[in-house]
Amino acid sequence: LPAGLALGIVDGVLGGAVLPTLALWLIVTLGIALVTTLVLAATVALWGRGWIRRSLQRLRDDRALDRRVCAGLLAGIVATTIGAVALGQAADVLIGDYRNELGGWFEIGAFGSLLGMFALGVIAYVGLRKLLLAVGSASAFGPALVLLVWVLASVSLLGFVWIALHGFRGPEPVVAIMLIPVGATLLALVASGPLDRLRERIPRRGTIVLASALVAIALPFIALGMTPSEATAHAVEAKSRIGGDMLRLLRSQLDDDEDGYTAFFRGADCDDANADVHPGAKEVPGNGLDDNCIGGDAVLPPPPSPPTPVKAIEARHNLIVLFVDSLRFDRIGASGYKRDGKTLTPRLDAFAKESVVFRSAYAQAPATLRSAPSFLGSRYPSQLTVDRQFADYTVVSDDNVLLFEVLSAAGIATMGLTSHFYFCDPVRVPDDCKGFARARHSNILQGALEWDNSGAVDIAPSNHDIAGPRIVDKTIARFERMAASGERFAMLVHLFDPHSTYMKHDDWPITESGERGLAQKYDYEIAYEDRQIGRLLDALEQTKLASNTIVVLVSDHGEAFGVHTMDKERLFFHGHSLYRELLHVPLIFRVPGIAPREVSDVVELVDMAPTIVALLGTAPDRSWIGRDLSPLLRGEAASKKPAYAELVPAPWWNHEAKGMISEDGKKHIIFVDGRWELYDLELDPEERKNVIRSDPDAAKLKEQLLRW
């Protein structure tokens, strides 16, 4: 108990929530104490009382045994330390490759390292035993006992130093918890040795121990039974080394209505007696229930006002949507970004100078399977009908109206040119993706008269596939055919290469390693894709299609590089959060007859489809919620509007979030897993400091997001 108490107090003080953090540590401590008591009772039954003292006395009396034990302890320290350092270095080098084949090699390497540690330990043991046998006795207690105390003291001291410096953020929770038996053993040795006489003088030791145990049992019920403040709950979950894991475990056992959510310790379930009410439920306006536990019962919205008429482009333009996967806006030269003093995207930059660039365009989801249907169907992710909302891969239902359905109904030849498993459609194209272990069916092809997904590979090989050249080759061939036929067309071209895993290219050698190398690989993937985009733009000019073709460049989401954490896990790649790094993407329109300009207004990707159909002279579908941006394209004023986004829970990442970029683009508010975050994008563009409790606009922004 003293060891767990000390660790809990340190963790609680550093995290800012002493009482509930201490209560969680006491739960763990009591569990370890119970197991230890049972083990000790069993050993006493087997070997009799006093077996520990007899064992220590035997070490004093048997010099050879003492040296063997001492050598074994030292060998274990040497082997474990070297193995841990080696694994840490390997993890740092391979951090960018866990999604591809190197992840498997890392697991093999981890197993191999265990064998290596064992072999190293045996070698160290043999050498150390011979060395120690040649050394005289170090003390009356025997060197093995002295070494044991020294090891435990060193581990405990290093553990507390680490806690003081890092606040329990370095080792895994199990490593932190292991400090309990280490500290307890150290205290027991000290109490039985140097402090033995003092211990014997303490009156009523049994009563004190019993009272301490009762307090330790009662404290968790008291401290965790109360509803904490939002700040306290966040401190325990995010800052305590064991808090997040322990709360998840307890919440999974205290879900009264078994709907996957609980009210325990400020859990997100606002009615733990009703399985239909929880944060994952769909809000039903006007039913008297706060179905999704956010902001009370939703009010029935007023009927929408008729759309403002806009002047459509009269020319019979074609359309090309260049859909570049995983491209952050702040990584293209048009945003001002440079690496080693030069832009990575000269062709895209030149294209931007001929176009209207929306500098504050935001995706509505942080991953392709939610974002692409959203911007093609001009609806927020949770508004789209899919086969299953809680799924890693969803199938978009036919009752959604996607962009190509509207354009094909207007007599425009619609087609897609892709080469990726996401666009497999074994229903519409039976021969598509044959031989895959499990062909995905996103049903994203709705409305396309033709779709060429040739060359697509299955999920595992796609992680190290360089698809750009073959997609561009077949797209250029299609340009030539369309130029010869003169048929009006709308085309979507998907360029996948910036997506992880990031591949190496000969013209861009990687000179960094670890996390810096990961970011460099991503940048050079963008540089490689820029060259492919240049080939497409050149082909448009050569086929004389550029003069009457609208080109829209868009991305579905960005990428993360460890700036943020969730559940103490640093966030890399995408799909896991709503931070700006995953939502701020390029949206660039090159429209014949419209002058190039930069637009600073906040816009959403759901606005893309309504804008396209307006430019092509047709009407948007009634189900679409995006707005037509063509007034902004022409340099006209438009009403300001915030940008919203959603993180929909899935089996691989069971977290839920909603977020909003304020209409002036200066603030970003997020509601994730029942807690609020707010960032000032002008002062803190990387969103490192949560100002939800200090920003004067927090209440207004909360209300605005809740209304949405």
MOQUIDA-V690180 format. One line per field, one symbol per residue. ss: DSSP state (2 for helix, 1 for strand, 0 for the rest). psi: psi as a letter, one per 30 degrees, with the letter a starting at -180 (. if undefined). burial: 1 if it has 24 or more other C-alpha atoms within 12 Angstrom, else 0. A space follows every 50 residues. Layout:
ss=???
psi=???
burial=???
//
This chain:
ss=02222222222222200222222222222222222222222222222000 22222222222022222222222222222222222222222220222000 22222222222222222222222222222222200000000022222222 22222222222222220000002222222222222222222200022222 20002222222222222222222220000222222222200022222222 22200000000000000000000000000000000000000000000000 00000000000000000111111100012220222000100100022222 22200111111100000222222222200022200100000000010000 00222222200011111000222000000000000000000000000001 11000000222200000222222222222222222000111111100000 00001001000002222222222222222222222222222200022211 11110000011111110011111000000222211011110000001111 11110022222222200000000000000222200000000011111001 00100011111000001111110011111100000000000000000222 22222220
psi=eeeeeeeeeeeeeefgieeeeeeeeeeeeeeeeeeeeeeeeeeeeeflkg feeeeeeeeefjeeeeeeeeeeeeeeeeeeeeeeeeeeeeeeegeggffa ffeeeeeeeeeeeeeeeeeeeeeeeeeeeeeeffklkflffkeeeeeeee eeeeeeeeeeeeeeefhgfdlleeeeeffeeeeeeeeeeeefcegeeeef fklheeeeeeeeeeeeeeeeeeeffljlleeeeeeeeffkefeeeeeeee effhjeghgfllfkhhlfjfjgfjffjlfflkkjkgggkieghjgakkkk llkklkkkkljlkflillkkjjjjkhjkegfleffgkkkhgllfieeeee eefgljjjfhkklflglefeeeeeffghlleffkklekeileklkklffk jlefeeeefggkjklkjlikffgkifeeiefkhkfkejklifhfgkfkek jjgkfklleefffhkjfeeeeeefeeeeeeeeeefgkklkkkkkjfefkk kklkkefikkfllbeeeeeeeeefeeeeeeeeeeeeeeeeeeggfefhkk kkkllflalkhgellkhgkkklblfflglefffjlkjkkjkkfkkklkkf kkllfffeeeeeeefgglkllffkfllkgeeeefglllkkklkllkjkkl efiikklklkklffgfkjkkjkhglkkkkjfefiffhfjjgfffkfgeee eeeeeee.
burial=11111111111111111111111111111101100000000000000000 00000100110011111111111111111100100010011001111111 00000100000010001001110110011001100000001111111111 11101100110110001111001001111111111110100000000000 00000000000010011011001100010011111111111111111101 10001000111111111111110101111110100000111111010000 00000000010110011111111111111111111000000011111111 11011111111111111111111111111111111100100011110001 11111111010111111111111111000001100000111111111111 11111111100111111111111111011001100001111111111111 11110000000000101111111111111111111110110010110111 11111111111111011100111111111111111111111101011111 11111111111111111111101111111111110000001111111110 00011111111110111111111111111110000110011100000100 11011100
//
